[in-house]
Amino acid sequence: MGDVTPLLATDKKKLLEGLDRFRAKLEAGEINSYFIVGVGDDDITVPMWGAYGQGITVLRGLGAIESLKHRFLASINWEGS
């Protein structure tokens, strides 16, 4: 699935750099849709999605979200060490 932006950027500049890398992949044609969930104060969520080109379906989007969920769950150190 390619490189992943670090889970916790240390500051807003690094977080924005991750978005710049994402934009570059979109402009290069490496990806043709996105699903973003912004998380604000008090855990409010701001979802957004967009797509272009053929073959982009809601089902593919849901599959991508499910895959991402599993990647995040697998990256958590549940032992706490």
C-alpha positions as CSV (number, residue, x, y, z in Angstrom):
1,M,0.0,0.0,0.0
2,G,3.0,2.3,-0.2
3,D,4.4,4.6,2.4
4,V,2.3,5.9,5.3
5,T,2.4,9.3,6.9
6,P,3.5,8.8,10.6
7,L,0.6,8.4,12.9
8,L,1.6,11.3,15.1
9,A,3.2,14.3,13.5
10,T,5.1,16.4,16.1
11,D,3.8,19.7,14.8
12,K,1.4,21.3,12.4
13,K,4.1,21.8,9.8
14,K,4.9,18.1,9.6
15,L,1.2,17.3,9.4
16,L,0.8,19.7,6.5
17,E,3.9,18.1,4.8
18,G,2.0,14.8,4.9
19,L,-0.9,16.4,3.1
20,D,1.6,17.8,0.5
21,R,3.0,14.3,-0.1
22,F,-0.6,13.1,-0.5
23,R,-1.4,15.9,-3.0
24,A,1.7,15.0,-5.0
25,K,0.5,11.4,-5.3
26,L,-2.9,12.6,-6.5
27,E,-1.3,15.0,-9.1
28,A,1.0,12.2,-10.3
29,G,-2.0,9.9,-10.9
30,E,-0.9,7.4,-8.3
31,I,-4.3,7.6,-6.6
32,N,-7.6,8.7,-7.9
33,S,-9.8,9.0,-4.9
34,Y,-9.6,9.9,-1.2
35,F,-11.5,9.6,2.0
36,I,-10.4,11.9,4.8
37,V,-11.7,12.2,8.3
38,G,-10.6,15.3,10.2
39,V,-10.7,15.1,14.0
40,G,-11.2,18.3,16.0
41,D,-11.5,19.3,19.6
42,D,-13.9,17.2,21.6
43,D,-13.5,14.4,19.0
44,I,-15.8,16.0,16.4
45,T,-15.3,14.5,13.0
46,V,-15.3,16.2,9.7
47,P,-15.4,13.7,6.8
48,M,-14.6,14.4,3.2
49,W,-14.2,12.3,0.1
50,G,-13.5,12.8,-3.5
51,A,-12.8,10.8,-6.7
52,Y,-12.2,11.1,-10.4
53,G,-11.9,8.5,-13.2
54,Q,-13.6,5.3,-13.9
55,G,-14.4,2.5,-11.5
56,I,-14.6,4.4,-8.2
57,T,-17.5,3.1,-6.2
58,V,-18.8,3.4,-2.7
59,L,-17.9,-0.3,-2.2
60,R,-14.3,0.3,-3.1
61,G,-14.2,3.3,-0.7
62,L,-15.6,1.3,2.1
63,G,-13.1,-1.4,1.5
64,A,-10.3,1.1,1.6
65,I,-11.6,2.5,4.9
66,E,-11.8,-1.1,6.4
67,S,-8.3,-1.9,5.2
68,L,-7.0,1.3,6.8
69,K,-8.7,0.5,10.1
70,H,-7.0,-2.9,10.2
71,R,-3.6,-1.3,9.4
72,F,-4.0,1.1,12.3
73,L,-5.2,-1.7,14.7
74,A,-2.2,-3.8,13.7
75,S,0.2,-0.9,14.4
76,I,-0.9,-0.4,18.0
77,N,1.3,-1.9,20.7
78,W,-1.5,-3.5,22.7
79,E,1.1,-4.8,25.3
80,G,2.0,-1.2,26.3
81,S,5.7,-1.8,26.2
